[in-house]
């Protein structure tokens, strides 16, 4: 990594006023020689964040976040130190110093991706409004999407052509490699390079700085096709991307966010007057939930009749781990919120938001909804056990267990027995071959490998937090490369269940507790994998 001079860092800091930066995210009030505001990094009603213009720094007495303009940018934009400096340098028109050839190439690719994305968004936007193919406008009109919504989200239309965007961007001077890296084009073995989106309504995803980072597309044919999204690029990762968060953060009046089913539904909800709406590509990850907690203390998840309970339960568990309240907005009659808003008035949708229920209680109620005879009680108990078994937090599960047992006229012990039966039926764990080992026992068994045990346990934590990474890591690391038998068994269980264990074994609960405050990113996970691989090589030798 290139080392930035102290002089350059000082110039960047001096050129960026921290009060101006704070005003982007919070309502800043002057109080004598300092400024105060509600902290943008945790939820609060009374200002506890203090800004010190004399030394261009800040400190929050509530969550204890603090630092200079670089630290502030790292927190708000979720970037590393170098990227934060680059953002601030660009903001004030400064040029970053030269990096190593590899770093310089990476930086150039990022800049090219931003350029390509901006040009792509503009191409699709103009094609929607002025292109000869009117399918896009006709579809938006039929779906009651108004012109101001089109303008707000810079919606576009990808024509029914495999290379219209490709030829346009090539004429602009971009290479095939740059187009493929950016994700707006893809490569086929048979037909060569083609546009990622064809015959789609296009939704550009924009970050807080106004950069287009990625795209979503709603195919017009066949009707009901799921949305498409660009893959990971140097400027975006769909496992972390949150659509419309830049708009929701600026316009939200309460510490709550509405999570719509997809980009199109988010636009429809926004159009109905609910500015605090967001959406994510495909699967909600812990990255998404963690980012949401920076801006909200409550998440309203829109759930249609077609929503898969397992996905909802996974989101609930992630919210519980991240410390954010989750409520479920149930759509009783529509396939998604866009459909509901077309067939109902806005007040009806607002009523659904107000009446949004607790995630577990809603799931239990839905499972009981059509069961009203004595013969159905067995089914009610089984369905309840399935739902309660999916709650990862033992304390939470016990609270819901007691309440559910009362409603079903069971004792807590009887309800627990049903949960145990469901758990052992769905996840076959050989408890006789796996017992809980204290840290001291692990170290006694592996006196020369305390660092390896620490690495493998932190890797387990990473997999639980980011289950979308399991497939990738499973290909890199076999269970045999673990040092500890207990951790090896946990690794097999997590991978076998794709991270969605209905209940955490005691030893896994202990590991999660040990590392609950530790930030673990993809780079650290790769380091853990390499450490375990090196350890196996030495054991073989």
Secondary structure as UniProt FT lines:
FT   HELIX           6..15
FT   HELIX           18..23
FT   TURN            24..25
FT   STRAND          29..31
FT   TURN            32..33
FT   STRAND          34..37
FT   TURN            40..41
FT   STRAND          49..52
FT   TURN            53..56
FT   STRAND          57..60
FT   TURN            61..63
FT   STRAND          66..68
FT   HELIX           69..77
FT   HELIX           81..91
FT   TURN            92..93
FT   HELIX           101..130
FT   HELIX           135..142
FT   TURN            143..144
FT   HELIX           147..153
FT   STRAND          156..158
FT   HELIX           164..171
FT   TURN            172..173
FT   HELIX           176..182
FT   STRAND          185..188
FT   TURN            189..191
FT   STRAND          192..195
FT   STRAND          200..206
FT   TURN            208..209
FT   STRAND          212..219
FT   TURN            223..224
FT   STRAND          228..229
FT   TURN            234..235
FT   TURN            238..240
FT   HELIX           245..251
FT   STRAND          256..259
FT   HELIX           263..271
FT   TURN            272..273
FT   STRAND          277..279
FT   HELIX           286..292
FT   TURN            293..295
FT   STRAND          298..304
FT   TURN            305..306
FT   HELIX           309..322
FT   STRAND          325..331
FT   HELIX           337..343
FT   HELIX           346..354
FT   STRAND          357..358
FT   HELIX           359..368
FT   TURN            369..370
FT   HELIX           374..376
FT   HELIX           377..389
FT   HELIX           394..407
FT   TURN            408..409
FT   HELIX           412..426
FT   HELIX           431..433
FT   HELIX           439..445
FT   TURN            446..448
FT   HELIX           450..465
FT   HELIX           467..469
FT   HELIX           470..476
FT   HELIX           479..481
FT   HELIX           485..496
FT   TURN            497..499
FT   HELIX           506..514
FT   TURN            515..517
FT   HELIX           522..540
//
